[in-house]
Structure formats: structure tokens, C-alpha cells
């Protein structure tokens, strides 16, 4: 019998291309459809969609400063999107990224401005920065692990628990920033902490631009999460429990522990979003600076098909839309709120992908197709 001359490497590469095409088709068409519908909304409102989208592009990628700001916006979306995506992989719906982000920001800010005084020593940057970043991530992880533990031990649904945890930490943060942690400067009337020490500040990539090393760190975390999910035993257990917890338990996996671990890791990633905003951009924690990041992260995770690389691309897209909105409004007087409308439409078309498949006559992939191309992970 004649054997195929196609090498295993070539077959794997072909499978990767096929899967990449299949996985990207619906998200890309969802974005295109949302832009078309958003353009129709602008047209009905008397705006010029083409000029508006030109302004959106110029504001997001028109020059080095625009690209820098897009990456600045994308950084918290990458961390928060990874948080939601990781929870999805474990079969969990983490609605608490907003609160976990705030928890990380509060703790990172305290470590940044208060810890040297408590220890009565000056911390060098190579110690102070990692302490602030790891402290914020740990705090977010604890805040995420609590609803994970409640889910594992009592069966309480993580959606309800994480929503309630959001309210708890946001109100606690409001109390702290208006009380014990408030900037003592008598001229300050804003609910915010004092500025963090210079030794706790993540440096910028380029001196004349605001893009910082936190963006590079975020890309590194994308690779780390990919490696964890697809190249480690823990990642395999997370994905198995997320697909079928009964099968995982039958195989000897500790489902309760995996549930707590998944929510803890998800919370740590969300905590990093707040931590990097404090240590690399704002240099303090201000009340409500991050409202919406945690919920936008759901759009990022779904648009990225819950894959780490997809999440990073979706986060850059969301950052570009947020950054370019001001330029769009300047050119056309179209309200920046139209960006939120487009984001909502993207979420709608990605979540209800049957709409996109119907509009563009795309067949639903068969189970065999998914098995054939599983190698991309």
C-alpha cells in the first residue's frame, strides 16, 4: 500500500491553518458586522460613517503616539480578558474581574506608597516593583478564590458570588480612599491614595510616550497562560474539569481544588490589571478609575474565543476603539458612546454566532472538524 508523502509536520501545519481560519472567521465577521451596523446608526443620526471610522483609525494607529496610547488602553484589557478566559476554560463564569481588579489596585497602591514607611527603609526598585505587582496579583487571587471555594464546597453559583464580591470590594475601596488611604494633601478633594514611591513605578518603554513595560509584561503573561493551559498537567485538568467535571472526577482529579485554583488564578490575572494601572500608569489608585474594565473583559474573552493569543488580539482591538474614539468625535461630532454601542454589538454577534453564520452562510463546524484541528492548542 502506498504511503502518503505528506510529513506529520506538514499535516500539523495544515491543521493549524485550517483551525486558525475556522476560529477567526466568526470573530472577524462579528467585528465587521458590528462596524456596519454601527455605521448605519451613525448614518441615521446624521453622521458620516466613513469619516468617523477614518478618525477612529487615525486616533488608534495614526502615529507613534496613537499606537502608544492604544497599547496603554489594551494592557488592562489583556489581563482582565485573560482572567475571564481562564475561568471559561475551567467551566466558570467570572463576573468579578471588576472587583478583583480593584482589590489588586488597592493593595498595590498601599505597597507602593506605604510599605517603605512601615518597614522604615528605602526599597530598591528591583524589590519594590515586584512586591507591588505580586502583592496586587495575590490580593486579586484571594478575592477570586473565595467564590471558587464557595462554588466547590457549597455549590453556590460563581456568577452571583462574584457580583456580590464586586459590590463588597468597591465599597471597601471607596471607604479606604475617602478615609485611611486618602491622599493627605489638603488641596486634594478627590478620593485617591498618595502617589506611590518612585521605586515602585514600572518604567516607560520610551521616554516621550506613555506606553510602559507593563504592556510587554502583559504579552509575556499571554504566553505564560497559554503554556499553563496547553502544556502542563494543571492546565489539562482545568480544561478537563471545565468540559466535564464528572469525567474529571472519574479520572481521579480533585474537582473542588481545580475549581478553587481556577478562580484564584483568574482573580490574580484581574488583580494584575489593576496593579499595572497603578504602578505603570497612574502612580496612585483613584476611585472608579477602572469602572467597566471587568465587564469589557467578557467581550475581550469571547471575541478572542477564550484563547490567550486571541484575547491579546481582541484586547488591542478594544484598546484601539477606546483610544480612537476621541479623534472620531473631533472629526465628525459623533459621540464617543457609539464605541460602546459597537462593542456591545460585537459581543452580541460573537455570543450569538448563529446570526453571523446565517448572514454570511457559514456552516457550523462538525465535531470531527474540531477533533482534527485540536492540535493548535
C-alpha positions as CSV (number, residue, x, y, z in Angstrom):
1,X,0.0,0.0,0.0
2,X,1.4,3.4,-1.0
3,X,2.1,5.7,1.9
4,X,1.3,9.4,1.9
5,X,4.3,11.6,1.2
6,X,2.9,14.3,3.5
7,X,5.0,14.5,6.6
8,X,3.5,14.7,10.1
9,X,4.8,18.3,10.4
10,X,3.1,19.3,7.2
11,X,-0.2,17.7,8.3
12,X,0.0,19.5,11.6
13,X,0.8,22.8,9.9
14,X,-2.2,22.3,7.6
15,X,-4.4,21.6,10.6
16,X,-3.2,24.7,12.3
17,X,-4.0,26.8,9.3
18,X,-7.5,25.2,8.9
19,X,-8.2,25.7,12.6
20,X,-6.9,29.3,12.6
21,X,-9.2,30.1,9.7
22,X,-12.2,28.4,11.3
23,X,-11.6,30.0,14.6
24,X,-11.0,33.5,13.2
25,X,-13.8,33.6,10.7
26,X,-16.8,34.3,13.1
27,X,-15.0,36.8,15.3
28,X,-13.7,38.8,12.4
29,X,-17.1,38.8,10.7
30,X,-18.7,39.7,14.0
31,X,-16.4,42.8,14.2
32,X,-17.2,43.7,10.5
33,X,-20.9,43.2,11.1
34,X,-20.8,45.4,14.2
35,X,-19.0,48.1,12.3
36,X,-21.5,48.0,9.5
37,X,-24.5,48.2,11.9
38,X,-22.7,51.0,13.9
39,X,-22.2,52.9,10.6
40,X,-25.9,52.6,9.9
41,X,-26.6,54.0,13.3
42,X,-24.3,57.0,12.6
43,X,-25.9,57.5,9.2
44,X,-29.4,57.6,10.7
45,X,-28.1,60.1,13.3
46,X,-26.8,62.3,10.5
47,X,-23.1,61.4,10.8
48,X,-20.6,60.3,8.2
49,X,-19.6,56.7,9.0
50,X,-16.6,56.7,6.6
51,X,-15.1,59.8,8.1
52,X,-15.9,58.5,11.6
53,X,-14.1,55.3,11.0
54,X,-11.2,57.1,9.4
55,X,-10.9,59.2,12.6
56,X,-11.1,56.0,14.7
57,X,-8.2,54.6,12.7
58,X,-6.1,57.7,12.9
59,X,-6.8,58.1,16.6
60,X,-5.8,54.4,17.2
61,X,-2.9,53.9,14.8
62,X,-2.2,57.2,13.0
63,X,1.2,57.8,14.5
64,X,3.6,56.6,17.2
65,X,1.7,58.5,20.0
66,X,-1.6,57.0,18.9
67,X,-0.1,53.5,18.8
68,X,1.4,54.1,22.2
69,X,-2.0,55.1,23.7
70,X,-3.7,52.1,22.1
71,X,-1.2,49.8,23.8
72,X,-1.8,51.6,27.1
73,X,-5.5,51.1,26.8
74,X,-5.0,47.4,25.7
75,X,-2.9,46.5,28.7
76,X,-5.6,46.2,31.4
77,X,-7.9,44.6,28.8
78,X,-5.3,41.8,28.2
79,X,-5.0,41.0,31.9
80,X,-8.7,41.2,32.5
81,X,-9.6,39.3,29.3
82,X,-7.2,36.5,30.3
83,X,-8.9,36.4,33.7
84,X,-12.3,35.8,32.2
85,X,-11.0,33.4,29.5
86,X,-9.1,31.2,32.0
87,X,-12.3,30.9,34.1
88,X,-14.2,30.0,31.0
89,X,-11.7,27.2,30.3
90,X,-12.4,25.9,33.8
91,X,-16.2,25.9,33.1
92,X,-16.6,29.0,35.3
93,X,-18.1,32.5,34.6
94,X,-16.0,35.1,36.4
95,X,-18.1,38.2,36.6
96,X,-15.9,39.5,39.4
97,X,-13.0,40.8,37.4
98,X,-14.0,44.3,38.2
99,X,-13.8,43.7,41.9
100,X,-10.6,41.6,41.7
101,X,-9.0,44.4,39.6
102,X,-9.9,46.9,42.3
103,X,-8.6,44.7,45.0
104,X,-5.2,44.4,43.2
105,X,-5.1,48.1,42.7
106,X,-5.7,48.9,46.4
107,X,-3.1,46.5,47.6
108,X,-0.5,47.6,45.0
109,X,-1.1,51.2,45.8
110,X,-0.6,50.6,49.6
111,X,2.6,48.6,49.0
112,X,3.8,51.4,46.6
113,X,3.3,54.4,48.9
114,X,3.1,53.0,52.5
115,X,5.3,49.9,52.7
116,X,8.7,51.8,52.8
117,X,7.4,53.8,55.8
118,X,6.1,50.7,57.6
119,X,9.5,49.0,57.1
120,X,11.4,52.2,57.8
121,X,13.7,51.5,54.9
122,X,14.0,52.6,51.3
123,X,13.3,49.7,48.9
124,X,15.3,49.5,45.7
125,X,13.2,49.3,42.5
126,X,14.2,45.7,41.8
127,X,12.5,44.7,45.1
128,X,9.7,47.3,45.4
129,X,8.2,46.8,41.9
130,X,8.0,43.0,42.2
131,X,6.5,43.4,45.7
132,X,3.8,45.7,44.4
133,X,3.0,43.6,41.3
134,X,3.0,40.3,43.1
135,X,1.1,41.8,46.1
136,X,-1.7,43.1,43.8
137,X,-1.9,39.8,41.9
138,X,-2.0,37.8,45.2
139,X,-4.8,40.0,46.6
140,X,-6.8,39.6,43.4
141,X,-6.2,35.9,43.5
142,X,-7.5,35.6,47.1
143,X,-10.6,37.7,46.1
144,X,-11.2,35.3,43.2
145,X,-10.6,32.1,45.2
146,X,-13.3,33.0,47.7
147,X,-16.2,32.5,45.3
148,X,-14.3,29.5,43.9
149,X,-14.2,27.9,47.3
150,X,-17.9,28.7,47.8
151,X,-18.7,27.0,44.5
152,X,-16.6,24.0,45.3
153,X,-17.8,23.5,48.9
154,X,-21.4,24.7,48.8
155,X,-22.4,24.7,45.2
156,X,-23.1,28.4,45.3
157,X,-23.1,29.8,41.8
158,X,-20.0,31.8,41.0
159,X,-21.9,34.4,38.9
160,X,-23.9,35.5,41.9
161,X,-21.0,35.3,44.3
162,X,-18.6,37.3,42.1
163,X,-21.2,40.0,41.5
164,X,-21.7,40.3,45.3
165,X,-17.9,40.4,45.8
166,X,-17.7,43.2,43.4
167,X,-20.0,45.4,45.5
168,X,-18.1,44.5,48.7
169,X,-14.7,45.4,47.5
170,X,-15.8,48.5,45.6
171,X,-17.5,49.9,48.7
172,X,-14.5,48.9,50.8
173,X,-12.2,50.7,48.3
174,X,-14.5,53.8,48.5
175,X,-14.2,53.8,52.3
176,X,-10.4,53.4,52.2
177,X,-9.8,56.1,49.5
178,X,-12.1,58.5,51.4
179,X,-10.6,57.6,54.7
180,X,-7.4,55.8,55.9
181,X,-5.7,55.7,52.5
182,X,-6.8,59.1,51.2
183,X,-4.1,61.5,50.0
184,X,-3.4,63.8,53.0
185,X,-2.7,66.8,50.7
186,X,-5.1,69.5,51.9
187,X,-5.6,70.7,48.3
188,X,-6.8,67.2,47.3
189,X,-10.6,66.7,47.1
190,X,-10.6,63.5,45.1
191,X,-10.9,60.0,46.6
192,X,-7.4,58.8,45.8
193,X,-4.3,57.5,47.5
194,X,-1.0,59.3,47.8
195,X,1.5,58.8,44.9
196,X,3.5,55.6,45.0
197,X,7.2,55.9,45.5
198,X,9.5,56.2,42.5
199,X,11.0,52.8,43.4
200,X,7.6,51.2,42.8
201,X,6.9,52.6,39.4
202,X,7.2,50.5,36.3
203,X,9.2,52.4,33.8
204,X,8.1,53.5,30.3
205,X,9.3,51.8,27.2
206,X,10.1,55.1,25.5
207,X,10.7,58.4,27.3
208,X,8.4,60.5,25.1
209,X,5.5,58.1,25.1
210,X,3.2,56.7,27.8
211,X,3.5,53.0,26.7
212,X,5.2,51.2,29.5
213,X,6.8,47.9,30.3
214,X,3.5,46.7,31.7
215,X,2.4,46.1,28.1
216,X,5.4,43.9,27.4
217,X,4.7,42.1,30.7
218,X,1.1,41.5,29.6
219,X,2.3,39.9,26.4
220,X,4.6,37.7,28.5
221,X,1.6,36.7,30.7
222,X,-0.3,35.7,27.5
223,X,2.5,33.2,26.7
224,X,2.5,32.0,30.3
225,X,-1.2,31.4,30.4
226,X,-1.0,29.6,27.0
227,X,1.8,27.4,28.4
228,X,-0.2,26.7,31.6
229,X,-3.4,25.8,29.8
230,X,-2.0,23.6,27.0
231,X,1.5,22.4,28.1
232,X,1.0,21.5,31.8
233,X,-0.9,18.9,33.8
234,X,-2.6,21.6,35.7
235,X,-3.9,23.2,32.5
236,X,-5.1,19.8,31.2
237,X,-7.0,19.3,34.5
238,X,-8.5,22.8,34.3
239,X,-9.7,22.2,30.7
240,X,-11.0,18.7,31.6
241,X,-13.0,19.9,34.6
242,X,-14.3,22.8,32.5
243,X,-15.5,20.4,29.8
244,X,-16.9,17.7,32.0
245,X,-16.4,17.8,35.8
246,X,-17.8,14.3,36.2
247,X,-15.3,12.8,33.8
248,X,-12.5,14.7,35.6
249,X,-13.6,13.3,39.0
250,X,-13.9,9.8,37.5
251,X,-10.3,10.2,36.2
252,X,-9.1,11.0,39.8
253,X,-8.9,14.7,39.5
254,X,-9.7,16.8,42.6
255,X,-12.5,18.9,41.1
256,X,-13.0,21.1,44.1
257,X,-9.4,22.0,44.2
258,X,-9.3,22.7,40.5
259,X,-12.3,25.0,40.8
260,X,-10.7,27.0,43.6
261,X,-7.4,27.1,41.7
262,X,-9.0,28.3,38.5
263,X,-10.9,31.1,40.2
264,X,-7.8,32.0,42.1
265,X,-5.7,32.3,39.0
266,X,-8.4,34.2,37.2
267,X,-8.6,36.6,40.1
268,X,-4.8,37.0,40.1
269,X,-4.9,38.0,36.4
270,X,-7.6,40.5,37.0
271,X,-5.7,41.8,40.0
272,X,-2.7,42.4,37.7
273,X,-4.9,44.6,35.5
274,X,-5.4,47.0,38.4
275,X,-1.9,46.6,39.7
276,X,-0.2,47.6,36.4
277,X,-2.6,50.6,36.1
278,X,-1.4,51.8,39.5
279,X,2.3,51.0,39.2
280,X,2.9,51.8,35.5
281,X,0.4,54.5,34.5
282,X,-1.5,56.4,37.2
283,X,1.1,56.0,40.0
284,X,-1.8,56.0,42.5
285,X,-5.2,54.5,42.9
286,X,-8.2,56.7,42.2
287,X,-11.8,55.7,42.9
288,X,-13.6,54.4,39.8
289,X,-10.6,54.7,37.6
290,X,-11.3,51.2,36.2
291,X,-15.1,51.1,36.0
292,X,-16.1,48.9,33.1
293,X,-12.8,47.1,32.6
294,X,-14.1,43.9,34.2
295,X,-17.2,43.8,32.1
296,X,-15.4,44.8,28.9
297,X,-13.2,41.8,29.6
298,X,-16.1,39.5,28.9
299,X,-16.3,40.9,25.4
300,X,-12.5,40.5,25.0
301,X,-12.5,36.9,26.2
302,X,-15.4,35.9,23.9
303,X,-14.1,37.8,20.9
304,X,-10.7,36.1,21.5
305,X,-12.5,32.7,21.6
306,X,-11.1,32.3,25.2
307,X,-7.6,31.5,23.7
308,X,-4.8,33.6,25.2
309,X,-3.5,34.8,21.8
310,X,-7.0,35.6,20.7
311,X,-7.6,37.5,23.9
312,X,-4.4,39.6,23.3
313,X,-5.6,40.5,19.7
314,X,-9.1,41.3,20.9
315,X,-7.7,43.5,23.7
316,X,-5.7,45.5,21.3
317,X,-8.8,45.9,19.1
318,X,-10.8,47.1,22.2
319,X,-7.9,49.4,23.2
320,X,-7.8,50.9,19.7
321,X,-11.5,51.6,19.7
322,X,-11.3,53.3,23.0
323,X,-8.3,55.3,22.1
324,X,-9.6,56.3,18.6
325,X,-13.0,57.4,19.9
326,X,-11.8,60.9,20.8
327,X,-10.4,61.6,17.3
328,X,-13.5,60.2,15.8
329,X,-15.7,62.6,17.8
330,X,-13.4,65.5,16.9
331,X,-13.7,64.9,13.1
332,X,-17.4,64.1,12.9
333,X,-19.0,65.1,16.2
334,X,-20.2,61.6,16.5
335,X,-20.5,60.9,20.3
336,X,-17.8,58.6,21.7
337,X,-20.6,56.5,23.1
338,X,-21.0,54.9,19.7
339,X,-17.9,52.9,20.5
340,X,-19.7,51.3,23.4
341,X,-22.6,50.6,21.0
342,X,-20.2,48.9,18.6
343,X,-18.6,46.9,21.5
344,X,-22.0,45.7,22.6
345,X,-22.8,44.7,19.0
346,X,-19.5,42.8,18.8
347,X,-20.4,40.9,22.0
348,X,-23.9,40.2,20.6
349,X,-22.6,38.8,17.3
350,X,-19.8,36.7,18.9
351,X,-22.1,35.3,21.6
352,X,-24.9,34.6,19.2
353,X,-22.7,33.5,16.4
354,X,-25.6,31.8,14.7
355,X,-26.6,35.3,13.5
356,X,-23.2,35.8,11.8
357,X,-23.3,32.3,10.4
358,X,-26.7,32.9,8.9
359,X,-25.8,36.3,7.4
360,X,-22.6,35.0,5.8
361,X,-23.8,31.5,5.1
362,X,-21.1,29.8,7.2
363,X,-21.7,26.2,8.2
364,X,-21.4,25.2,11.8
365,X,-18.2,23.1,12.2
366,X,-18.7,19.4,12.9
367,X,-17.3,17.8,15.9
368,X,-14.9,15.8,13.7
369,X,-13.5,19.0,12.3
370,X,-12.8,20.3,15.9
371,X,-11.1,17.0,16.8
372,X,-9.0,17.1,13.6
373,X,-7.7,20.5,14.3
374,X,-7.3,20.2,18.1
375,X,-3.5,20.4,17.6
376,X,-3.4,24.2,17.6
377,X,-3.6,24.2,21.3
